[in-house]
Amino acid sequence: MSGGASQMRTFALASLGGALEFYDFVIFAFLAKVIAAHFFPASQAEWLRQTETFGLFGAGYLARPLGGLIMAHFGDISGRKKVFTFSVLLMALPTLAIGLLPGYDVLGVGAPLLLLLLRMAQGAAIGGEAPGGWVFVSEHARPGRAGLGIGLLTGGLTGGIFLGSALILALHGVMSDAQIAAWGWRIPFVVGGIFGVGSMILRRWLDETPVFREMHARAETAETLPVAILLRQHRRAILCSMATTWTLTAAIVVLVLMMPPLMQTLHHAPAQTTMTASLVATITLTLSVIIAGALSDVLPLRLLAAIYGALLVLGAFGLYAIAPSHLASLVAWAALSGFCSGFVGLVPVGMLRAFPAAVRFSGLSLSYNVSYAIFGGLTPAAISALTPQTPLAPAAYVALTAAFGACALLFSPDRG
């Protein structure tokens, strides 16, 4: 197999597992009401059951930092491939199990407890999946092509949002609400689990990264805890990477995932229109992160940070300041906001350049997962609290994170 074909195979197989991260996020969030009815007692109020379900959902994110650090530790010491293959299996099996898990009427209190354990396992796996994928792809890429590879992988992650949303819409198109509530809700989880197991089998054919093989041959792998080295020698890189991850979460959560309910609540936009707009925004976001990644191979990252930071601000205000007055063209404005969110594609490029190879996996995992656990949870709460004060709160929040993220990329270490 030629070098180019081999690299494309590596990029494709890395993206397959990465797509599961946001796929799982979308299907669980969209099906939360149905899941609540299955795994909590019917005697509880509906709002309480749904709150408990989102609590289980959030518990998975709390497991991300610890799971990511453990897998990154072994990835920096024992090899990228082993951990990269294991993480997708650890993510796929709980997803499949959720789709097959009996409900409260069969297992009683054991049902929500088992669901909690499965969500924690998923969270631990997700903690190693995206950072591991970015490291794996960047270290396999030929000189001058790492940005493109990272962009393709990041596009795979955001593509998971599209796959999850499209499958949920398809279910509602071919099944009644009663059928979905009875058994149809299980289909996306089973499909995701099978998809993940298949990805793990295919990943077994991937090779260890040349960078790690060279470090291992020279005995340059970390001899002490990688996280200890990071906290002692790379604090600036950690803080800058956490700031850019905040921007990433804001762009995805506010401009794509929260857009349908915000537009419906604030501006009475039709539900079907907002869901279509969200899907289109996901497609343009996916294209944009690939383009941004490719551009990072030929243009200075600091220049791109300034350009894409400004575009992110324009896209946010276009969606939340202009589009509400022209709801007939909401889909077009959503497409523009997605395309203006290419900053998401620069975030992993900046993180990979900020850390040396010996602690690269651990550096990305620590920064990305801690920041995502904090801001992934705080962002929806902040938007919900600020929106009653002004309908422009979502755009202002994204603009604030864009400023922080652009500055972080400007001051982040660049180790090439």
C-alpha positions as CSV (number, residue, x, y, z in Angstrom):
1,M,0.0,0.0,0.0
2,S,1.3,3.4,-1.0
3,G,2.2,6.0,1.7
4,G,-0.7,8.2,0.7
5,A,-3.2,5.4,0.8
6,S,-1.9,4.1,4.1
7,Q,-2.2,7.6,5.6
8,M,-5.8,7.9,4.4
9,R,-6.6,4.5,5.9
10,T,-5.2,5.7,9.2
11,F,-7.2,9.0,9.1
12,A,-10.4,7.1,8.2
13,L,-10.1,4.5,11.0
14,A,-9.2,7.1,13.5
15,S,-12.3,9.2,12.5
16,L,-14.7,6.2,12.8
17,G,-14.2,5.8,16.5
18,G,-14.0,9.5,17.2
19,A,-17.4,10.1,15.6
20,L,-18.9,8.0,18.4
21,E,-18.0,10.7,21.0
22,F,-20.5,13.3,19.8
23,Y,-22.9,10.6,18.4
24,D,-23.4,9.3,21.9
25,F,-23.8,12.9,23.2
26,V,-26.6,13.6,20.7
27,I,-28.6,10.4,20.9
28,F,-28.6,10.5,24.8
29,A,-29.6,14.1,24.9
30,F,-32.4,13.7,22.3
31,L,-33.8,10.6,23.9
32,A,-33.4,11.8,27.5
33,K,-37.2,11.9,28.1
34,V,-37.8,8.4,26.9
35,I,-34.7,7.0,28.8
36,A,-36.1,8.7,32.0
37,A,-39.4,6.9,31.6
38,H,-37.6,3.5,31.3
39,F,-35.0,3.7,34.1
40,F,-36.7,5.6,36.8
41,P,-40.0,4.8,38.7
42,A,-43.2,6.0,37.1
43,S,-44.3,7.3,40.5
44,Q,-41.8,10.1,40.2
45,A,-42.7,13.4,38.6
46,E,-41.6,13.7,35.0
47,W,-39.3,16.6,35.6
48,L,-37.6,14.7,38.4
49,R,-37.0,11.7,36.2
50,Q,-35.6,13.8,33.5
51,T,-33.3,15.7,35.9
52,E,-32.0,12.4,37.2
53,T,-31.4,11.2,33.6
54,F,-29.3,14.3,32.8
55,G,-27.5,13.7,36.1
56,L,-26.4,10.3,34.8
57,F,-25.5,11.9,31.5
58,G,-23.3,14.4,33.3
59,A,-21.7,11.7,35.4
60,G,-20.1,10.4,32.3
61,Y,-18.4,13.7,31.7
62,L,-17.0,13.7,35.2
63,A,-15.3,10.4,34.5
64,R,-13.5,11.9,31.4
65,P,-10.5,13.5,33.1
66,L,-9.6,10.4,35.2
67,G,-10.2,8.0,32.4
68,G,-8.3,10.1,29.9
69,L,-5.3,10.6,32.2
70,I,-5.0,6.8,32.9
71,M,-5.2,6.0,29.2
72,A,-2.8,8.8,28.2
73,H,-0.3,7.7,30.9
74,F,-0.1,4.2,29.2
75,G,-0.2,5.8,25.8
76,D,2.9,7.9,26.6
77,I,4.7,4.9,28.2
78,S,3.5,1.8,26.4
79,G,2.4,3.0,23.0
80,R,-0.3,4.9,21.2
81,K,-1.9,2.1,19.3
82,K,-2.8,-0.2,22.2
83,V,-4.6,2.6,24.1
84,F,-6.2,3.9,20.9
85,T,-7.7,0.5,20.1
86,F,-8.8,-0.1,23.7
87,S,-10.6,3.2,24.1
88,V,-13.0,2.7,21.2
89,L,-13.9,-0.8,22.6
90,L,-14.4,0.6,26.1
91,M,-16.7,3.2,24.5
92,A,-18.6,0.8,22.2
93,L,-19.5,-2.0,24.7
94,P,-21.3,0.3,27.2
95,T,-23.2,2.0,24.3
96,L,-24.4,-1.4,23.1
97,A,-25.2,-2.5,26.7
98,I,-27.4,0.6,27.2
99,G,-29.4,-0.4,24.2
100,L,-30.0,-3.8,25.6
101,L,-30.4,-2.9,29.3
102,P,-33.7,-3.8,31.0
103,G,-35.6,-1.0,32.6
104,Y,-36.8,-0.1,36.1
105,D,-39.9,-2.4,35.8
106,V,-37.5,-5.4,35.5
107,L,-34.4,-4.5,37.5
108,G,-35.9,-2.0,39.9
109,V,-33.2,0.3,41.4
110,G,-30.5,-1.8,39.7
111,A,-31.5,-0.2,36.4
112,P,-30.4,3.4,37.0
113,L,-27.4,2.1,38.9
114,L,-26.3,0.0,36.0
115,L,-27.0,2.9,33.6
116,L,-24.7,5.1,35.8
117,L,-21.9,2.5,35.6
118,L,-22.2,2.3,31.9
119,R,-22.2,6.1,31.5
120,M,-19.0,6.3,33.7
121,A,-17.3,3.7,31.5
122,Q,-18.3,5.6,28.4
123,G,-16.9,8.8,29.9
124,A,-13.6,7.2,30.8
125,A,-13.3,5.9,27.3
126,I,-14.2,9.2,25.7
127,G,-11.5,10.8,27.8
128,G,-8.8,8.9,25.9
129,E,-10.5,8.7,22.4
130,A,-10.2,12.3,21.0
131,P,-6.8,13.1,22.5
132,G,-5.5,9.7,21.5
133,G,-6.8,10.1,18.0
134,W,-5.3,13.5,17.5
135,V,-1.9,12.3,18.7
136,F,-2.1,9.1,16.6
137,V,-3.0,10.9,13.4
138,S,-0.5,13.7,13.8
139,E,2.4,11.3,14.5
140,H,1.5,9.2,11.5
141,A,1.2,12.2,9.1
142,R,3.9,13.1,6.7
143,P,5.8,16.4,7.2
144,G,3.6,19.3,6.2
145,R,0.4,17.2,6.3
146,A,-0.3,16.9,10.1
147,G,-2.9,19.7,10.0
148,L,-4.9,18.1,7.3
149,G,-4.9,14.8,9.1
150,I,-6.0,16.5,12.4
151,G,-8.7,18.4,10.5
152,L,-10.1,15.2,9.0
153,L,-10.2,13.5,12.4
154,T,-11.9,16.6,14.0
155,G,-14.3,16.6,11.1
156,G,-15.1,13.0,12.0
157,L,-15.8,14.0,15.6
158,T,-18.3,16.7,14.5
159,G,-19.7,14.4,11.9
160,G,-20.9,12.2,14.8
161,I,-23.3,15.0,15.7
162,F,-24.7,14.8,12.2
163,L,-25.0,11.0,12.3
164,G,-26.8,11.0,15.6
165,S,-29.2,13.8,14.7
166,A,-29.9,12.2,11.3
167,L,-30.7,8.8,12.9
168,I,-33.0,10.3,15.5
169,L,-34.9,12.2,12.7
170,A,-35.1,9.0,10.6
171,L,-36.6,7.2,13.6
172,H,-39.3,9.8,14.0
173,G,-40.0,9.6,10.3
174,V,-40.6,5.9,10.2
175,M,-41.9,5.1,13.7
176,S,-44.7,6.5,15.9
177,D,-43.9,8.1,19.2
178,A,-45.3,5.1,21.0
179,Q,-43.0,2.7,19.1
180,I,-40.0,4.8,19.9
181,A,-40.9,5.0,23.5
182,A,-41.5,1.2,23.7
183,W,-38.4,-0.1,21.9
184,G,-37.3,2.2,19.1
185,W,-35.1,4.3,21.4
186,R,-32.8,1.3,21.7
187,I,-31.9,1.2,18.0
188,P,-29.4,4.2,18.0
189,F,-27.5,2.7,21.0
190,V,-27.3,-0.8,19.4
191,V,-26.2,0.7,16.1
192,G,-23.5,2.8,17.8
193,G,-22.2,-0.1,19.8
194,I,-21.9,-2.4,16.7
195,F,-20.3,0.5,14.9
196,G,-17.7,0.9,17.7
197,V,-16.9,-2.8,17.9
198,G,-16.3,-2.8,14.1
199,S,-14.0,0.2,14.5
200,M,-12.0,-1.6,17.1
201,I,-11.6,-4.6,14.9
202,L,-10.4,-2.5,12.0
203,R,-8.0,-0.5,14.2
204,R,-6.1,-3.6,15.0
205,W,-4.6,-3.3,11.6
206,L,-3.1,0.1,12.3
207,D,0.6,0.5,13.0
208,E,2.2,2.1,16.0
209,T,3.2,5.7,15.3
210,P,6.7,6.4,13.9
211,V,7.3,9.0,16.6
212,F,6.6,6.6,19.5
213,R,8.7,3.9,17.9
214,E,11.6,6.3,17.6
215,M,11.2,7.4,21.2
216,H,11.1,3.8,22.4
217,A,14.2,2.9,20.4
218,R,16.1,5.8,21.9
219,A,14.7,5.1,25.4
220,E,13.2,8.7,25.4
221,T,9.7,7.7,26.8
222,A,8.7,9.3,30.1
223,E,10.5,7.6,33.0
224,T,8.3,9.3,35.7
225,L,4.6,10.0,35.8
226,P,3.9,12.1,32.6
227,V,1.3,14.2,34.5
228,A,4.0,15.1,37.1
229,I,6.3,16.3,34.2
230,L,3.4,18.3,32.8
231,L,2.6,20.1,36.0
232,R,6.2,20.9,36.7
233,Q,7.4,22.0,33.2
234,H,4.4,22.7,30.9
235,R,1.9,24.8,32.9
236,R,1.6,27.5,30.2
237,A,0.8,24.9,27.6
238,I,-1.8,23.4,29.8
239,L,-3.5,26.7,30.6
240,C,-3.5,27.8,26.9
241,S,-4.9,24.4,25.8
242,M,-7.6,24.6,28.4
243,A,-8.6,28.1,27.1
244,T,-8.8,27.0,23.5
245,T,-10.9,23.9,24.5
246,W,-13.3,26.3,26.2
247,T,-13.7,28.0,22.8
248,L,-14.3,24.6,21.1
249,T,-17.0,23.7,23.6
250,A,-18.8,27.1,23.2
251,A,-18.8,26.9,19.4
252,I,-20.2,23.4,19.3
253,V,-22.6,23.6,22.2
254,V,-24.0,27.1,21.6
255,L,-24.0,27.4,17.8
256,V,-25.0,23.8,17.0
257,L,-26.4,21.7,19.9
258,M,-28.3,24.4,21.8
259,M,-29.4,26.4,18.8
260,P,-32.7,24.5,18.2
261,P,-34.2,24.9,21.7
262,L,-32.9,28.5,22.0
263,M,-34.5,29.5,18.6
264,Q,-37.7,27.7,19.5
265,T,-38.0,29.3,23.0
266,L,-36.7,32.8,22.2
267,H,-38.0,33.4,18.7
268,H,-40.7,30.7,18.3
269,A,-39.0,29.2,15.3
270,P,-40.6,25.9,14.0
271,A,-39.0,22.8,15.5
272,Q,-38.5,21.2,12.1
273,T,-36.7,24.3,10.8
274,T,-34.4,24.5,13.8
275,M,-33.5,20.8,13.5
276,T,-32.7,21.2,9.8
277,A,-30.7,24.3,10.6
278,S,-28.7,22.4,13.2
279,L,-28.0,19.5,10.7
280,V,-26.8,22.0,8.0
281,A,-24.6,23.8,10.6
282,T,-23.0,20.5,11.5
283,I,-22.2,19.8,7.9
284,T,-20.6,23.2,7.3
285,L,-18.8,23.0,10.6
286,T,-17.3,19.6,9.5
287,L,-16.1,21.1,6.3
288,S,-14.7,24.2,8.0
289,V,-12.6,22.3,10.5
290,I,-11.0,20.2,7.7
291,I,-10.2,23.4,5.8
292,A,-8.8,25.1,8.9
293,G,-6.6,22.1,9.7
294,A,-5.3,22.0,6.1
295,L,-4.5,25.7,6.2
296,S,-2.5,25.3,9.4
297,D,0.0,23.3,7.3
298,V,0.8,26.3,5.1
299,L,-0.1,29.4,7.2
300,P,1.1,30.5,10.7
301,L,-1.2,29.3,13.4
302,R,-1.2,32.7,15.1
303,L,-2.5,34.3,11.9
304,L,-5.2,31.7,11.6
305,A,-6.2,32.2,15.2
306,A,-6.9,35.9,14.7
307,I,-8.8,35.2,11.4
308,Y,-10.9,32.4,12.7
309,G,-11.5,34.0,16.1
310,A,-13.0,37.0,14.3
311,L,-15.1,34.7,12.0
312,L,-16.4,32.9,15.1
313,V,-17.7,36.2,16.5
314,L,-19.3,37.2,13.2
315,G,-21.0,33.8,12.9
316,A,-22.3,33.9,16.4
317,F,-23.9,37.4,16.1
318,G,-25.2,36.5,12.6
319,L,-27.1,33.5,14.1
320,Y,-28.4,35.1,17.2
321,A,-28.7,38.8,16.3
322,I,-29.7,38.8,12.6
323,A,-31.3,35.4,11.9
324,P,-34.2,35.9,14.4
325,S,-35.5,38.7,12.2
326,H,-35.3,36.5,9.1
327,L,-36.5,33.1,10.3
328,A,-37.3,32.1,6.8
329,S,-33.5,32.1,6.1
330,L,-32.5,30.5,9.4
331,V,-31.0,27.5,7.7
332,A,-28.7,29.7,5.7
333,W,-27.6,31.7,8.7
334,A,-27.0,28.4,10.6
335,A,-24.9,27.2,7.7
336,L,-22.8,30.4,7.8
337,S,-22.3,30.1,11.6
338,G,-21.1,26.5,11.2
339,F,-18.7,27.5,8.6
340,C,-17.4,30.4,10.7
341,S,-16.6,27.9,13.5
342,G,-13.4,26.6,11.9
343,F,-11.6,27.7,15.0
344,V,-12.6,24.3,16.3
345,G,-10.2,22.7,13.8
346,L,-7.3,24.9,15.1
347,V,-7.7,23.8,18.8
348,P,-6.1,20.3,18.5
349,V,-3.4,21.7,16.2
350,G,-2.4,24.2,18.8
351,M,-2.5,21.6,21.6
352,L,-0.3,19.1,19.7
353,R,2.3,21.8,19.0
354,A,2.3,22.9,22.7
355,F,3.6,19.6,24.2
356,P,6.8,17.5,23.5
357,A,6.3,14.0,22.2
358,A,7.2,12.3,25.4
359,V,4.2,13.8,27.3
360,R,2.0,14.8,24.3
361,F,-0.8,12.3,24.9
362,S,-1.0,13.1,28.6
363,G,-0.8,16.9,27.9
364,L,-3.7,16.8,25.5
365,S,-5.7,14.5,27.7
366,L,-5.3,16.6,30.8
367,S,-6.0,19.9,29.1
368,Y,-8.9,18.8,26.9
369,N,-10.7,16.6,29.4
370,V,-10.5,18.9,32.4
371,S,-11.6,21.9,30.4
372,Y,-14.4,20.0,28.6
373,A,-15.6,18.6,32.0
374,I,-15.8,22.1,33.4
375,F,-17.0,24.2,30.5
376,G,-19.1,21.5,28.8
377,G,-21.2,21.5,31.9
378,L,-21.1,25.2,32.7
379,T,-21.8,26.5,29.2
380,P,-25.5,25.3,29.0
381,A,-26.1,26.6,32.6
382,A,-24.5,29.9,31.8
383,I,-26.5,30.4,28.6
384,S,-29.7,29.4,30.4
385,A,-29.0,31.9,33.2
386,L,-28.0,34.8,30.9
387,T,-30.5,34.4,28.1
388,P,-33.5,35.9,30.1
389,Q,-31.4,39.0,30.5
390,T,-30.8,39.4,26.8
391,P,-31.4,37.2,23.7
392,L,-27.9,38.2,22.5
393,A,-26.3,36.3,25.5
394,P,-25.4,33.2,23.4
395,A,-23.6,35.4,20.8
396,A,-21.8,37.4,23.5
397,Y,-20.7,34.3,25.3
398,V,-19.2,32.8,22.2
399,A,-17.5,36.1,21.4
400,L,-16.0,36.1,24.9
401,T,-14.6,32.5,24.4
402,A,-13.4,33.4,20.9
403,A,-11.3,36.2,22.4
404,F,-9.8,34.0,25.1
405,G,-9.2,31.2,22.6
406,A,-7.4,33.4,20.1
407,C,-5.2,34.9,22.7
408,A,-4.4,31.5,24.1
409,L,-3.3,30.3,20.6
410,L,-1.2,33.4,20.3
411,F,0.7,32.8,23.5
412,S,0.7,29.0,23.4
413,P,4.2,27.3,23.1
414,D,4.9,26.1,19.6
415,R,7.2,23.1,19.4
416,G,6.6,22.5,15.8
